[in-house]
Amino acid sequence: FASTLAKSDLGKGETFSSYPLLQLLEEPSLPETPTAPKPTIVLIGALFGSIFSTTGLTLLWWRQRIQTYVKRRGRPG
């Protein structure tokens, strides 16, 4: 009962006594040019990511083809 009573008293408290009022002294401003992400870095990252992904998939495909070739032909020995 005591915890329920405390919760109901908390809801009736004054909001402004808990949080201070905010006063804007100056209008917020945005920079003329964006700081991040820079388009050249994004394009370079996308290019390298594409190259690495293509290379990885190609190597996996070659590996699978070599394994099937070796299984069909039999291992030398």
Backbone as CSV, one residue per row, in Angstrom:
resi,resn,N_x,N_y,N_z,CA_x,CA_y,CA_z,C_x,C_y,C_z
1,PHE,0.819,-1.199,0.000,0.000,0.000,0.000,0.863,1.263,0.000
2,ALA,1.978,1.205,0.747,2.839,2.388,0.857,3.485,2.721,-0.486
3,SER,3.897,1.688,-1.258,4.537,1.951,-2.550,3.525,2.523,-3.545
4,THR,2.289,2.046,-3.505,1.250,2.577,-4.382,0.959,4.029,-4.044
5,LEU,0.938,4.337,-2.773,0.704,5.710,-2.344,1.851,6.617,-2.780
6,ALA,3.083,6.115,-2.690,4.241,6.907,-3.109,4.208,7.161,-4.608
7,LYS,3.806,6.155,-5.394,3.726,6.330,-6.842,2.672,7.367,-7.209
8,SER,1.570,7.349,-6.530,0.520,8.326,-6.838,0.959,9.736,-6.456
9,ASP,1.749,9.874,-5.404,2.255,11.189,-5.012,3.287,11.698,-6.004
10,LEU,4.088,10.786,-6.588,5.096,11.205,-7.567,4.453,11.769,-8.820
11,GLY,3.320,11.208,-9.220,2.636,11.682,-10.410,2.059,13.066,-10.249
12,LYS,1.797,13.469,-9.039,1.194,14.786,-8.788,2.230,15.889,-8.609
13,GLY,3.506,15.528,-8.625,4.560,16.519,-8.405,4.625,17.548,-9.502
14,GLU,5.245,18.656,-9.198,5.374,19.728,-10.176,6.537,19.417,-11.114
15,THR,6.293,19.470,-12.391,7.308,19.111,-13.380,8.456,20.106,-13.401
16,PHE,8.159,21.375,-13.281,9.193,22.395,-13.406,10.153,22.406,-12.221
17,SER,9.764,21.837,-11.090,10.697,21.782,-9.969,11.749,20.687,-10.189
18,SER,11.409,19.668,-10.971,12.353,18.583,-11.249,13.323,18.944,-12.363
19,TYR,12.818,19.634,-13.371,13.636,19.974,-14.536,13.688,21.489,-14.681
20,PRO,14.882,22.030,-14.894,14.979,23.488,-15.037,14.412,23.946,-16.384
21,LEU,13.962,25.179,-16.425,13.474,25.748,-17.671,14.640,26.008,-18.609
22,LEU,14.373,25.889,-19.884,15.410,26.090,-20.886,15.132,27.400,-21.610
23,GLN,16.161,28.166,-21.816,15.982,29.441,-22.502,16.984,29.514,-23.641
24,LEU,16.497,29.736,-24.852,17.367,29.857,-26.016,17.885,31.284,-26.103
25,LEU,19.186,31.422,-26.177,19.782,32.750,-26.303,19.969,33.128,-27.753
26,GLU,20.170,32.109,-28.609,20.417,32.374,-30.016,19.776,31.262,-30.834
27,GLU,19.316,31.589,-32.011,18.704,30.612,-32.908,19.755,29.588,-33.341
28,PRO,19.436,28.296,-33.332,20.414,27.307,-33.795,20.706,27.483,-35.284
29,SER,21.940,27.231,-35.662,22.321,27.391,-37.067,22.951,26.099,-37.580
30,LEU,22.807,25.858,-38.860,23.390,24.694,-39.502,24.597,25.124,-40.322
31,PRO,25.617,24.268,-40.440,26.775,24.626,-41.257,26.406,24.665,-42.742
32,GLU,27.165,25.419,-43.498,26.919,25.558,-44.936,27.173,24.252,-45.675
33,THR,28.272,23.563,-45.324,28.616,22.293,-45.983,28.524,21.160,-44.963
34,PRO,28.099,19.996,-45.400,28.019,18.873,-44.473,29.413,18.416,-44.044
35,THR,29.545,18.010,-42.790,30.850,17.580,-42.295,31.092,16.101,-42.553
36,ALA,30.052,15.294,-42.522,30.224,13.860,-42.767,28.909,13.306,-43.249
37,PRO,28.854,12.311,-44.000,29.944,11.606,-44.661,30.332,12.326,-45.951
38,LYS,31.605,12.316,-46.218,32.102,12.968,-47.433,31.840,12.029,-48.623
39,PRO,31.328,12.557,-49.719,30.950,11.715,-50.863,32.106,10.911,-51.443
40,THR,33.319,11.490,-51.472,34.440,10.743,-52.055,34.794,9.529,-51.201
41,ILE,34.763,9.685,-49.884,35.083,8.561,-48.998,34.011,7.484,-49.112
42,VAL,32.761,7.889,-49.251,31.676,6.926,-49.400,31.836,6.147,-50.702
43,LEU,32.151,6.834,-51.788,32.331,6.163,-53.077,33.525,5.218,-53.060
44,ILE,34.626,5.643,-52.452,35.807,4.773,-52.363,35.488,3.542,-51.517
45,GLY,34.793,3.725,-50.403,34.407,2.593,-49.566,33.482,1.637,-50.289
46,ALA,32.525,2.169,-51.044,31.607,1.322,-51.807,32.354,0.559,-52.893
47,LEU,33.316,1.213,-53.538,34.104,0.558,-54.582,34.917,-0.594,-54.001
48,PHE,35.633,-0.338,-52.911,36.438,-1.398,-52.303,35.561,-2.515,-51.742
49,GLY,34.441,-2.166,-51.161,33.525,-3.189,-50.663,33.016,-4.075,-51.783
50,SER,32.702,-3.479,-52.911,32.237,-4.231,-54.068,33.339,-5.150,-54.600
51,ILE,34.563,-4.618,-54.669,35.695,-5.432,-55.147,35.945,-6.606,-54.212
52,PHE,35.963,-6.364,-52.906,36.205,-7.445,-51.942,35.095,-8.486,-51.978
53,SER,33.845,-8.049,-52.090,32.724,-8.994,-52.146,32.800,-9.849,-53.401
54,THR,33.068,-9.220,-54.534,33.169,-9.954,-55.795,34.328,-10.934,-55.759
55,THR,35.464,-10.520,-55.227,36.615,-11.404,-55.126,36.316,-12.589,-54.220
56,GLY,35.698,-12.351,-53.086,35.366,-13.432,-52.160,34.404,-14.433,-52.774
57,LEU,33.360,-13.940,-53.431,32.410,-14.847,-54.067,33.044,-15.632,-55.209
58,THR,33.926,-14.982,-55.968,34.622,-15.672,-57.055,35.530,-16.763,-56.512
59,LEU,36.252,-16.482,-55.437,37.133,-17.497,-54.846,36.329,-18.679,-54.298
60,LEU,35.192,-18.408,-53.684,34.347,-19.504,-53.212,33.830,-20.353,-54.370
61,TRP,33.465,-19.703,-55.458,32.970,-20.432,-56.625,34.076,-21.290,-57.225
62,TRP,35.302,-20.743,-57.364,36.430,-21.516,-57.890,36.751,-22.700,-56.989
63,ARG,36.703,-22.456,-55.685,36.997,-23.535,-54.732,36.005,-24.683,-54.894
64,GLN,34.741,-24.353,-55.053,33.719,-25.377,-55.223,33.945,-26.142,-56.529
65,ARG,34.284,-25.437,-57.593,34.536,-26.103,-58.882,35.744,-27.017,-58.800
66,ILE,36.792,-26.581,-58.121,37.996,-27.409,-57.995,37.698,-28.656,-57.178
67,GLN,36.926,-28.492,-56.087,36.584,-29.648,-55.254,35.750,-30.666,-56.030
68,THR,34.803,-30.206,-56.845,34.005,-31.144,-57.632,34.860,-31.806,-58.703
69,TYR,35.790,-31.085,-59.274,36.669,-31.656,-60.291,37.550,-32.751,-59.681
70,VAL,38.093,-32.479,-58.501,38.962,-33.450,-57.841,38.156,-34.686,-57.434
71,LYS,36.933,-34.507,-56.951,36.098,-35.639,-56.571,35.750,-36.513,-57.767
72,ARG,35.463,-35.903,-58.904,35.120,-36.661,-60.108,36.319,-37.413,-60.646
73,ARG,37.457,-36.773,-60.634,38.645,-37.338,-61.255,39.351,-38.294,-60.316
74,GLY,39.178,-38.111,-59.035,39.905,-38.919,-58.065,41.199,-38.233,-57.691
75,ARG,41.623,-38.455,-56.499,42.855,-37.796,-56.050,44.081,-38.513,-56.602
76,PRO,45.039,-37.746,-57.042,46.278,-38.379,-57.538,47.044,-39.016,-56.378
77,GLY,47.642,-40.126,-56.640,48.385,-40.684,-55.546,48.739,-42.040,-55.729
